[in-house]
Amino acid sequence: MATTLPSSRTVDAPRGVAIALRGVAIGYNGEAIIEEIDLDIHQGEIFFIGGGSGSGKTTLLASLITLRQPLRGSIVLDGIEVVGADEDALSAVRRRFGMMYQLGALFGGMTLLENVRIPLEEFTTLSNDAMDGVAHAKLGLVGLAAHAHKLPSEISGGMQKRAAIARALALDPSIIFLDEPSAGLDPVTSADLDALIVALNHMLGTTFVVISHELASIYSIGHRLAMLDGARKRLVALGSPAELREHSPDPWVRRFLTRTASASQGAA
C-alpha cells in the first residue's frame, strides 16, 4: 500500500494514469520552449515523446524526472504532485521511477553487478548479500546474468544499454524513463532492445516513457506518441503513431512521421 511522502501532496489522479501534466510550460530563464502541455500517460503503456531538434524533449524529460522544475503547471507522478515539492519529497518520489540515460551512464570502473547495486545502496538498507541477489535478478531479466562481473568496457554497446535498464529496474519502479535508448545502436541491436522493452512491459506491467526520434522503434513498440514542435511552442499531436502518420490533420506531423521533406526544400 502506497504511503504519503513527506512534504508532498497526494492527488486523486484519474484511475489508470501514471503521469498527469496540466498547464505545464517548460523552458529556461523564464522563456518557454513549450507551453500549456496537458497530457496523461497511462499505467502500463509504452509512451513515446518525439519532435525535432530543439523541440523541448530533453527539457520535458528533465521536468518529468524531477531534475528541473517547469516554469508553471502541475506534474503528478504516480499520484504525487512534484512541482514545488521539497528535496526530501523529491528524493522519495525518485524511488518510484527508474531512468536509463542516452549513453547508459554506467560507471566504467564498476562491474555490471556493482552498477545495478547503486540504487539499492542509495535507497535501501538491504544487506550486501541481498543487494547482490537483487542485482543478479535484474541482470537476469535483461539477459546479462552471465556477465555480472564484467566491466562496461568488456561488453557491447547494446549490452551496456541492457545493463542500464537493469539498473533502472533495481527498485521495482512503476515507471521507467528511457532517453534515446537506440542511439548509437545498429538496426538489429536496436530491434533486440525494442523486444526487451516490450517483454519487460508485458512481464512487469511497467510504464515506459521513451524520448526518441527513431521511427522504427516508435511504430513497432509505441502505444502512443506525443509530438512537440518548438517552432509553435506546443504539443501538436497525441495518439497512436500509425494513426498520426496516416491521419493527423497537422501536415508537419505527417511529414515528420513519413520522413518527407517540406515543399520549400526543393531538390537536392
Phi and psi restraints in degrees (value plus and minus 20) as a CYANA .aco file:
   2 ALA   PHI     -89.9   -49.9
   2 ALA   PSI     125.4   165.4
   3 THR   PHI    -133.6   -93.6
   3 THR   PSI     132.4   172.4
   4 THR   PHI     -91.9   -51.9
   4 THR   PSI     110.0   150.0
   5 LEU   PHI     -98.6   -58.6
   5 LEU   PSI     133.2   173.2
   6 PRO   PHI     -83.1   -43.1
   6 PRO   PSI     119.1   159.1
   7 SER   PHI      35.9    75.9
   7 SER   PSI       9.7    49.7
   8 SER   PHI    -143.1  -103.1
   8 SER   PSI     149.9   189.9
   9 ARG   PHI    -142.1  -102.1
   9 ARG   PSI      97.5   137.5
  10 THR   PHI     -98.7   -58.7
  10 THR   PSI     112.1   152.1
  11 VAL   PHI    -136.8   -96.8
  11 VAL   PSI     116.6   156.6
  12 ASP   PHI    -100.0   -60.0
  12 ASP   PSI      57.6    97.6
  13 ALA   PHI     -94.8   -54.8
  13 ALA   PSI     135.4   175.4
  14 PRO   PHI     -76.4   -36.4
  14 PRO   PSI     122.8   162.8
  15 ARG   PHI     -79.0   -39.0
  15 ARG   PSI     118.1   158.1
  16 GLY   PHI      67.1   107.1
  16 GLY   PSI     -15.2    24.8
  17 VAL   PHI    -122.0   -82.0
  17 VAL   PSI     100.4   140.4
  18 ALA   PHI    -103.3   -63.3
  18 ALA   PSI     -60.9   -20.9
  19 ILE   PHI    -157.9  -117.9
  19 ILE   PSI     111.9   151.9
  20 ALA   PHI    -144.7  -104.7
  20 ALA   PSI     107.9   147.9
  21 LEU   PHI    -136.1   -96.1
  21 LEU   PSI     114.2   154.2
  22 ARG   PHI    -155.4  -115.4
  22 ARG   PSI      99.3   139.3
  23 GLY   PHI      40.8    80.8
  23 GLY   PSI      12.2    52.2
  24 VAL   PHI    -101.3   -61.3
  24 VAL   PSI     111.3   151.3
  25 ALA   PHI    -140.5  -100.5
  25 ALA   PSI     115.0   155.0
  26 ILE   PHI    -142.6  -102.6
  26 ILE   PSI     130.6   170.6
  27 GLY   PHI     147.8   187.8
  27 GLY   PSI    -181.1  -141.1
  28 TYR   PHI    -155.3  -115.3
  28 TYR   PSI     122.8   162.8
  29 ASN   PHI      31.4    71.4
  29 ASN   PSI      18.6    58.6
  30 GLY   PHI      60.5   100.5
  30 GLY   PSI     -24.6    15.4
  31 GLU   PHI    -119.1   -79.1
  31 GLU   PSI     101.7   141.7
  32 ALA   PHI     -97.6   -57.6
  32 ALA   PSI     117.2   157.2
  33 ILE   PHI    -110.5   -70.5
  33 ILE   PSI     -65.7   -25.7
  34 ILE   PHI    -151.2  -111.2
  34 ILE   PSI     117.9   157.9
  35 GLU   PHI    -139.7   -99.7
  35 GLU   PSI     134.5   174.5
  36 GLU   PHI      32.3    72.3
  36 GLU   PSI      36.2    76.2
  37 ILE   PHI    -104.8   -64.8
  37 ILE   PSI      97.7   137.7
  38 ASP   PHI    -136.7   -96.7
  38 ASP   PSI      98.6   138.6
  39 LEU   PHI    -179.2  -139.2
  39 LEU   PSI     115.5   155.5
  40 ASP   PHI    -134.6   -94.6
  40 ASP   PSI     109.6   149.6
  41 ILE   PHI    -126.2   -86.2
  41 ILE   PSI     102.8   142.8
  42 HIS   PHI    -103.0   -63.0
  42 HIS   PSI     131.3   171.3
  43 GLN   PHI     -82.2   -42.2
  43 GLN   PSI     112.8   152.8
  44 GLY   PHI      60.2   100.2
  44 GLY   PSI     -11.1    28.9
  45 GLU   PHI    -120.9   -80.9
  45 GLU   PSI     139.4   179.4
  46 ILE   PHI    -120.1   -80.1
  46 ILE   PSI      86.7   126.7
  47 PHE   PHI    -133.5   -93.5
  47 PHE   PSI     103.2   143.2
  48 PHE   PHI    -121.2   -81.2
  48 PHE   PSI     124.4   164.4
  49 ILE   PHI    -138.8   -98.8
  49 ILE   PSI      99.8   139.8
  50 GLY   PHI    -148.7  -108.7
  50 GLY   PSI     155.1   195.1
  51 GLY   PHI     134.2   174.2
  51 GLY   PSI     150.4   190.4
  52 GLY   PHI     -94.4   -54.4
  52 GLY   PSI     156.5   196.5
  53 SER   PHI     -81.2   -41.2
  53 SER   PSI     115.9   155.9
  54 GLY   PHI      56.4    96.4
  54 GLY   PSI      -6.7    33.3
  55 SER   PHI    -102.9   -62.9
  55 SER   PSI     -27.9    12.1
  56 GLY   PHI      82.5   122.5
  56 GLY   PSI     -12.2    27.8
  57 LYS   PHI     -78.9   -38.9
  57 LYS   PSI     -69.1   -29.1
  58 THR   PHI     -88.6   -48.6
  58 THR   PSI     -57.2   -17.2
  59 THR   PHI     -86.6   -46.6
  59 THR   PSI     -59.7   -19.7
  60 LEU   PHI     -84.3   -44.3
  60 LEU   PSI     -62.6   -22.6
  61 LEU   PHI     -78.9   -38.9
  61 LEU   PSI     -63.4   -23.4
  62 ALA   PHI     -79.7   -39.7
  62 ALA   PSI     -55.1   -15.1
  63 SER   PHI     -93.0   -53.0
  63 SER   PSI     -58.3   -18.3
  64 LEU   PHI     -86.0   -46.0
  64 LEU   PSI     -54.2   -14.2
  65 ILE   PHI    -115.6   -75.6
  65 ILE   PSI      -4.2    35.8
  66 THR   PHI      47.4    87.4
  66 THR   PSI       1.5    41.5
  67 LEU   PHI    -108.2   -68.2
  67 LEU   PSI     -38.6     1.4
  68 ARG   PHI    -161.5  -121.5
  68 ARG   PSI     111.6   151.6
  69 GLN   PHI     -97.7   -57.7
  69 GLN   PSI     119.5   159.5
  70 PRO   PHI     -88.1   -48.1
  70 PRO   PSI     144.8   184.8
  71 LEU   PHI     -85.9   -45.9
  71 LEU   PSI     -53.9   -13.9
  72 ARG   PHI    -186.2  -146.2
  72 ARG   PSI     147.9   187.9
  73 GLY   PHI      85.6   125.6
  73 GLY   PSI    -194.7  -154.7
  74 SER   PHI    -145.0  -105.0
  74 SER   PSI     114.7   154.7
  75 ILE   PHI    -146.0  -106.0
  75 ILE   PSI      94.5   134.5
  76 VAL   PHI    -126.3   -86.3
  76 VAL   PSI      94.6   134.6
  77 LEU   PHI    -132.8   -92.8
  77 LEU   PSI      94.9   134.9
  78 ASP   PHI      33.8    73.8
  78 ASP   PSI      19.9    59.9
  79 GLY   PHI      67.3   107.3
  79 GLY   PSI     -19.1    20.9
  80 ILE   PHI    -138.1   -98.1
  80 ILE   PSI     108.3   148.3
  81 GLU   PHI     -92.4   -52.4
  81 GLU   PSI     101.0   141.0
  82 VAL   PHI    -121.8   -81.8
  82 VAL   PSI     -36.2     3.8
  83 VAL   PHI     -93.2   -53.2
  83 VAL   PSI     102.0   142.0
  84 GLY   PHI      65.9   105.9
  84 GLY   PSI     -22.1    17.9
  85 ALA   PHI     -90.0   -50.0
  85 ALA   PSI     129.8   169.8
  86 ASP   PHI     -99.6   -59.6
  86 ASP   PSI     154.1   194.1
  87 GLU   PHI     -85.2   -45.2
  87 GLU   PSI     -54.9   -14.9
  88 ASP   PHI     -84.0   -44.0
  88 ASP   PSI     -62.5   -22.5
  89 ALA   PHI     -86.3   -46.3
  89 ALA   PSI     -61.5   -21.5
  90 LEU   PHI     -84.7   -44.7
  90 LEU   PSI     -58.4   -18.4
  91 SER   PHI     -81.1   -41.1
  91 SER   PSI     -60.7   -20.7
  92 ALA   PHI     -88.9   -48.9
  92 ALA   PSI     -58.9   -18.9
  93 VAL   PHI     -82.8   -42.8
  93 VAL   PSI     -56.4   -16.4
  94 ARG   PHI     -84.5   -44.5
  94 ARG   PSI     -38.0     2.0
  95 ARG   PHI     -90.1   -50.1
  95 ARG   PSI     -37.0     3.0
  96 ARG   PHI    -108.3   -68.3
  96 ARG   PSI     -27.5    12.5
  97 PHE   PHI    -157.0  -117.0
  97 PHE   PSI     140.0   180.0
  98 GLY   PHI    -135.8   -95.8
  98 GLY   PSI     139.5   179.5
  99 MET   PHI    -158.3  -118.3
  99 MET   PSI     110.1   150.1
 100 MET   PHI    -135.3   -95.3
 100 MET   PSI      96.7   136.7
 101 TYR   PHI    -101.3   -61.3
 101 TYR   PSI     144.2   184.2
 102 GLN   PHI     -74.7   -34.7
 102 GLN   PSI     -64.4   -24.4
 103 LEU   PHI    -119.3   -79.3
 103 LEU   PSI      -6.1    33.9
 104 GLY   PHI      69.8   109.8
 104 GLY   PSI     -61.5   -21.5
 105 ALA   PHI      36.3    76.3
 105 ALA   PSI      16.4    56.4
 106 LEU   PHI     -98.4   -58.4
 106 LEU   PSI     129.1   169.1
 107 PHE   PHI    -102.2   -62.2
 107 PHE   PSI      98.6   138.6
 108 GLY   PHI     -84.4   -44.4
 108 GLY   PSI     -47.4    -7.4
 109 GLY   PHI    -109.5   -69.5
 109 GLY   PSI     -13.2    26.8
 110 MET   PHI    -138.6   -98.6
 110 MET   PSI     126.1   166.1
 111 THR   PHI     -88.1   -48.1
 111 THR   PSI     148.2   188.2
 112 LEU   PHI     -79.5   -39.5
 112 LEU   PSI     -61.7   -21.7
 113 LEU   PHI     -79.3   -39.3
 113 LEU   PSI     -65.1   -25.1
 114 GLU   PHI     -85.9   -45.9
 114 GLU   PSI     -57.3   -17.3
 115 ASN   PHI     -82.4   -42.4
 115 ASN   PSI     -64.0   -24.0
 116 VAL   PHI     -89.0   -49.0
 116 VAL   PSI     -47.0    -7.0
 117 ARG   PHI     -90.1   -50.1
 117 ARG   PSI     -39.5     0.5
 118 ILE   PHI     -74.2   -34.2
 118 ILE   PSI     -70.8   -30.8
 119 PRO   PHI     -83.1   -43.1
 119 PRO   PSI     -52.2   -12.2
 120 LEU   PHI     -87.6   -47.6
 120 LEU   PSI     -58.6   -18.6
 121 GLU   PHI     -88.6   -48.6
 121 GLU   PSI     -54.5   -14.5
 122 GLU   PHI     -98.5   -58.5
 122 GLU   PSI     -57.1   -17.1
 123 PHE   PHI    -134.5   -94.5
 123 PHE   PSI     -23.9    16.1
 124 THR   PHI    -148.7  -108.7
 124 THR   PSI     149.6   189.6
 125 THR   PHI    -135.4   -95.4
 125 THR   PSI       6.8    46.8
 126 LEU   PHI     -84.1   -44.1
 126 LEU   PSI     133.1   173.1
 127 SER   PHI     -89.6   -49.6
 127 SER   PSI     143.8   183.8
 128 ASN   PHI     -78.1   -38.1
 128 ASN   PSI     -63.5   -23.5
 129 ASP   PHI     -82.4   -42.4
 129 ASP   PSI     -60.8   -20.8
 130 ALA   PHI     -86.4   -46.4
 130 ALA   PSI     -61.4   -21.4
 131 MET   PHI     -83.5   -43.5
 131 MET   PSI     -60.9   -20.9
 132 ASP   PHI     -80.8   -40.8
 132 ASP   PSI     -61.3   -21.3
 133 GLY   PHI     -83.7   -43.7
 133 GLY   PSI     -63.9   -23.9
 134 VAL   PHI     -84.4   -44.4
 134 VAL   PSI     -64.8   -24.8
 135 ALA   PHI     -82.4   -42.4
 135 ALA   PSI     -61.7   -21.7
 136 HIS   PHI     -81.0   -41.0
 136 HIS   PSI     -62.3   -22.3
 137 ALA   PHI     -83.3   -43.3
 137 ALA   PSI     -61.9   -21.9
 138 LYS   PHI     -87.4   -47.4
 138 LYS   PSI     -59.5   -19.5
 139 LEU   PHI     -84.0   -44.0
 139 LEU   PSI     -54.7   -14.7
 140 GLY   PHI     -83.4   -43.4
 140 GLY   PSI     -56.6   -16.6
 141 LEU   PHI     -81.7   -41.7
 141 LEU   PSI     -49.3    -9.3
 142 VAL   PHI    -125.0   -85.0
 142 VAL   PSI      -8.2    31.8
 143 GLY   PHI      59.5    99.5
 143 GLY   PSI       5.1    45.1
 144 LEU   PHI    -141.6  -101.6
 144 LEU   PSI      -0.1    39.9
 145 ALA   PHI     -78.5   -38.5
 145 ALA   PSI     -55.8   -15.8
 146 ALA   PHI     -95.2   -55.2
 146 ALA   PSI     -28.4    11.6
 147 HIS   PHI    -133.2   -93.2
 147 HIS   PSI      -4.3    35.7
 148 ALA   PHI     -75.9   -35.9
 148 ALA   PSI     -53.1   -13.1
 149 HIS   PHI    -121.9   -81.9
 149 HIS   PSI      -4.8    35.2
 150 LYS   PHI    -110.6   -70.6
 150 LYS   PSI     134.7   174.7
 151 LEU   PHI    -103.5   -63.5
 151 LEU   PSI     136.7   176.7
 152 PRO   PHI     -74.9   -34.9
 152 PRO   PSI     -53.6   -13.6
 153 SER   PHI     -89.0   -49.0
 153 SER   PSI     -33.5     6.5
 154 GLU   PHI    -115.5   -75.5
 154 GLU   PSI     -17.2    22.8
 155 ILE   PHI    -147.9  -107.9
 155 ILE   PSI     147.6   187.6
 156 SER   PHI     -95.3   -55.3
 156 SER   PSI     147.8   187.8
 157 GLY   PHI     -81.4   -41.4
 157 GLY   PSI     -59.7   -19.7
 158 GLY   PHI     -85.1   -45.1
 158 GLY   PSI     -58.1   -18.1
 159 MET   PHI     -87.8   -47.8
 159 MET   PSI     -54.3   -14.3
 160 GLN   PHI     -82.8   -42.8
 160 GLN   PSI     -60.2   -20.2
 161 LYS   PHI     -83.5   -43.5
 161 LYS   PSI     -59.9   -19.9
 162 ARG   PHI     -83.4   -43.4
 162 ARG   PSI     -61.9   -21.9
 163 ALA   PHI     -82.9   -42.9
 163 ALA   PSI     -57.6   -17.6
 164 ALA   PHI     -85.8   -45.8
 164 ALA   PSI     -56.0   -16.0
 165 ILE   PHI     -87.3   -47.3
 165 ILE   PSI     -59.8   -19.8
 166 ALA   PHI     -78.3   -38.3
 166 ALA   PSI     -62.2   -22.2
 167 ARG   PHI     -84.4   -44.4
 167 ARG   PSI     -58.9   -18.9
 168 ALA   PHI     -83.6   -43.6
 168 ALA   PSI     -46.5    -6.5
 169 LEU   PHI    -105.6   -65.6
 169 LEU   PSI     -25.6    14.4
 170 ALA   PHI     -74.9   -34.9
 170 ALA   PSI     -58.8   -18.8
 171 LEU   PHI    -118.0   -78.0
 171 LEU   PSI      -2.8    37.2
 172 ASP   PHI      33.3    73.3
 172 ASP   PSI      33.6    73.6
 173 PRO   PHI     -91.7   -51.7
 173 PRO   PSI     136.6   176.6
 174 SER   PHI    -105.6   -65.6
 174 SER   PSI     -37.1     2.9
 175 ILE   PHI    -154.0  -114.0
 175 ILE   PSI     116.3   156.3
 176 ILE   PHI    -145.8  -105.8
 176 ILE   PSI     110.2   150.2
 177 PHE   PHI    -120.2   -80.2
 177 PHE   PSI     114.0   154.0
 178 LEU   PHI    -143.3  -103.3
 178 LEU   PSI     102.9   142.9
 179 ASP   PHI    -121.4   -81.4
 179 ASP   PSI      87.3   127.3
 180 GLU   PHI      26.4    66.4
 180 GLU   PSI      40.7    80.7
 181 PRO   PHI     -82.7   -42.7
 181 PRO   PSI     -46.5    -6.5
 182 SER   PHI    -110.4   -70.4
 182 SER   PSI     -21.9    18.1
 183 ALA   PHI     -78.5   -38.5
 183 ALA   PSI     108.5   148.5
 184 GLY   PHI      62.0   102.0
 184 GLY   PSI     -16.6    23.4
 185 LEU   PHI    -123.3   -83.3
 185 LEU   PSI     128.1   168.1
 186 ASP   PHI     -93.2   -53.2
 186 ASP   PSI     144.5   184.5
 187 PRO   PHI     -78.0   -38.0
 187 PRO   PSI     -58.6   -18.6
 188 VAL   PHI     -88.4   -48.4
 188 VAL   PSI     -65.7   -25.7
 189 THR   PHI     -84.6   -44.6
 189 THR   PSI     -57.9   -17.9
 190 SER   PHI     -82.5   -42.5
 190 SER   PSI     -62.8   -22.8
 191 ALA   PHI     -84.4   -44.4
 191 ALA   PSI     -57.7   -17.7
 192 ASP   PHI     -83.3   -43.3
 192 ASP   PSI     -59.3   -19.3
 193 LEU   PHI     -87.1   -47.1
 193 LEU   PSI     -60.3   -20.3
 194 ASP   PHI     -77.7   -37.7
 194 ASP   PSI     -63.9   -23.9
 195 ALA   PHI     -82.9   -42.9
 195 ALA   PSI     -57.3   -17.3
 196 LEU   PHI     -84.4   -44.4
 196 LEU   PSI     -63.5   -23.5
 197 ILE   PHI     -80.1   -40.1
 197 ILE   PSI     -64.5   -24.5
 198 VAL   PHI     -82.9   -42.9
 198 VAL   PSI     -63.1   -23.1
 199 ALA   PHI     -82.8   -42.8
 199 ALA   PSI     -62.7   -22.7
 200 LEU   PHI     -87.5   -47.5
 200 LEU   PSI     -58.6   -18.6
 201 ASN   PHI     -80.5   -40.5
 201 ASN   PSI     -64.1   -24.1
 202 HIS   PHI     -90.0   -50.0
 202 HIS   PSI     -61.4   -21.4
 203 MET   PHI     -92.3   -52.3
 203 MET   PSI     -62.2   -22.2
 204 LEU   PHI    -125.7   -85.7
 204 LEU   PSI     -36.0     4.0
 205 GLY   PHI      52.3    92.3
 205 GLY   PSI      -3.1    36.9
 206 THR   PHI     -92.1   -52.1
 206 THR   PSI     120.1   160.1
 207 THR   PHI    -100.8   -60.8
 207 THR   PSI     108.4   148.4
 208 PHE   PHI    -131.8   -91.8
 208 PHE   PSI     108.0   148.0
 209 VAL   PHI    -134.5   -94.5
 209 VAL   PSI      97.4   137.4
 210 VAL   PHI    -139.5   -99.5
 210 VAL   PSI     102.0   142.0
 211 ILE   PHI    -109.0   -69.0
 211 ILE   PSI      99.9   139.9
 212 SER   PHI    -185.5  -145.5
 212 SER   PSI     131.7   171.7
 213 HIS   PHI    -139.1   -99.1
 213 HIS   PSI      -7.3    32.7
 214 GLU   PHI     -98.8   -58.8
 214 GLU   PSI      83.1   123.1
 215 LEU   PHI     -83.6   -43.6
 215 LEU   PSI     -55.4   -15.4
 216 ALA   PHI     -79.8   -39.8
 216 ALA   PSI     -62.7   -22.7
 217 SER   PHI     -89.2   -49.2
 217 SER   PSI     -62.6   -22.6
 218 ILE   PHI     -78.6   -38.6
 218 ILE   PSI     -65.6   -25.6
 219 TYR   PHI     -93.7   -53.7
 219 TYR   PSI     -53.5   -13.5
 220 SER   PHI    -101.9   -61.9
 220 SER   PSI     -51.4   -11.4
 221 ILE   PHI    -147.5  -107.5
 221 ILE   PSI     -30.4     9.6
 222 GLY   PHI     -96.7   -56.7
 222 GLY   PSI     108.3   148.3
 223 HIS   PHI     -96.4   -56.4
 223 HIS   PSI     -64.8   -24.8
 224 ARG   PHI    -162.4  -122.4
 224 ARG   PSI     140.9   180.9
 225 LEU   PHI    -155.3  -115.3
 225 LEU   PSI     113.4   153.4
 226 ALA   PHI    -129.2   -89.2
 226 ALA   PSI     109.7   149.7
 227 MET   PHI    -130.2   -90.2
 227 MET   PSI     107.6   147.6
 228 LEU   PHI    -125.1   -85.1
 228 LEU   PSI     120.9   160.9
 229 ASP   PHI    -144.9  -104.9
 229 ASP   PSI      90.1   130.1
 230 GLY   PHI     -85.6   -45.6
 230 GLY   PSI     -50.7   -10.7
 231 ALA   PHI     -84.0   -44.0
 231 ALA   PSI     -58.7   -18.7
 232 ARG   PHI    -117.1   -77.1
 232 ARG   PSI     -24.1    15.9
 233 LYS   PHI      37.7    77.7
 233 LYS   PSI      22.9    62.9
 234 ARG   PHI    -176.6  -136.6
 234 ARG   PSI     146.2   186.2
 235 LEU   PHI     -96.5   -56.5
 235 LEU   PSI      99.8   139.8
 236 VAL   PHI    -126.7   -86.7
 236 VAL   PSI     -33.1     6.9
 237 ALA   PHI    -177.9  -137.9
 237 ALA   PSI     126.1   166.1
 238 LEU   PHI    -171.4  -131.4
 238 LEU   PSI     104.7   144.7
 239 GLY   PHI     139.1   179.1
 239 GLY   PSI    -188.0  -148.0
 240 SER   PHI     -80.9   -40.9
 240 SER   PSI     111.5   151.5
 241 PRO   PHI     -74.5   -34.5
 241 PRO   PSI     -64.7   -24.7
 242 ALA   PHI     -85.8   -45.8
 242 ALA   PSI     -60.4   -20.4
 243 GLU   PHI     -84.3   -44.3
 243 GLU   PSI     -61.6   -21.6
 244 LEU   PHI     -85.3   -45.3
 244 LEU   PSI     -59.6   -19.6
 245 ARG   PHI     -81.4   -41.4
 245 ARG   PSI     -61.0   -21.0
 246 GLU   PHI    -110.2   -70.2
 246 GLU   PSI     -51.9   -11.9
 247 HIS   PHI    -150.1  -110.1
 247 HIS   PSI     -15.6    24.4
 248 SER   PHI     -78.9   -38.9
 248 SER   PSI     115.3   155.3
 249 PRO   PHI     -93.3   -53.3
 249 PRO   PSI     -27.2    12.8
 250 ASP   PHI    -114.8   -74.8
 250 ASP   PSI      94.7   134.7
 251 PRO   PHI     -79.5   -39.5
 251 PRO   PSI     -56.3   -16.3
 252 TRP   PHI     -83.0   -43.0
 252 TRP   PSI     -60.1   -20.1
 253 VAL   PHI     -83.6   -43.6
 253 VAL   PSI     -65.5   -25.5
 254 ARG   PHI     -83.3   -43.3
 254 ARG   PSI     -60.8   -20.8
 255 ARG   PHI     -84.1   -44.1
 255 ARG   PSI     -63.2   -23.2
 256 PHE   PHI     -80.6   -40.6
 256 PHE   PSI     -65.0   -25.0
 257 LEU   PHI    -100.1   -60.1
 257 LEU   PSI     -30.2     9.8
 258 THR   PHI    -133.4   -93.4
 258 THR   PSI     -14.9    25.1
 259 ARG   PHI      35.5    75.5
 259 ARG   PSI      25.2    65.2
 260 THR   PHI    -123.1   -83.1
 260 THR   PSI     108.4   148.4
 261 ALA   PHI     -87.4   -47.4
 261 ALA   PSI     128.6   168.6
 262 SER   PHI     -91.5   -51.5
 262 SER   PSI     135.8   175.8
 263 ALA   PHI     -80.7   -40.7
 263 ALA   PSI     -48.7    -8.7
 264 SER   PHI     -93.1   -53.1
 264 SER   PSI     -33.3     6.7
 265 GLN   PHI     -92.2   -52.2
 265 GLN   PSI     -55.3   -15.3
 266 GLY   PHI      52.1    92.1
 266 GLY   PSI    -193.9  -153.9
 267 ALA   PHI     -98.9   -58.9
 267 ALA   PSI     127.7   167.7
